[in-house]
Amino acid sequence: MAVGPPGPRPGSGEPGTWVEATVRTDGTASGAGGCRATDGAVGVLAVPRTQARDGSVGVAMLVVAADAGGGPGDAVPRSALTDLAASAVRPD
């Protein structure tokens, strides 16, 4: 696994931090041969919450993942992860 450096939230100027990781497997883990992705991408968006409904202060997180190579079908473009994170609505 390779984890990239933290960066600003994709899309808007709203507060938040974005981190992406690339994961790789040899594809031989359980499952039928040729049916598993060998490469994946994981993105984590962390957005500060000033106050949750219960009064606590913390961070709201969105985790997105996609097959990036191997297995059947086409790989999901990395931009799909950041597009999803950019469309996230800040929690109340």
Phi, psi and omega in degrees: 000141176235124181253128179280171179287152176293146179219181180290159177301133179295148171093284189253177177272011180292155180295150178152161179233138182241133176226136176242147175228148174249131179240147182222140175228163179278357176080005183262001177298172186313145181125165181289141180303138178081358183255005182243141174291145178258340179234142178219159176235137179232133177236143178233125175252125177245124182238127180294140173250129179285324177198125177279171182301329180274004179094351181282160177246139181185215185228135171264138183234143173237125179246126178235146181216152180206150172291131182247353179177157181079172179070182181281160176078178181273147176291150177278131179295144180302330180298337179296325179294312182289327177298318178296315179296322180293333182272354182296139179265133180300134182291154177289000000 
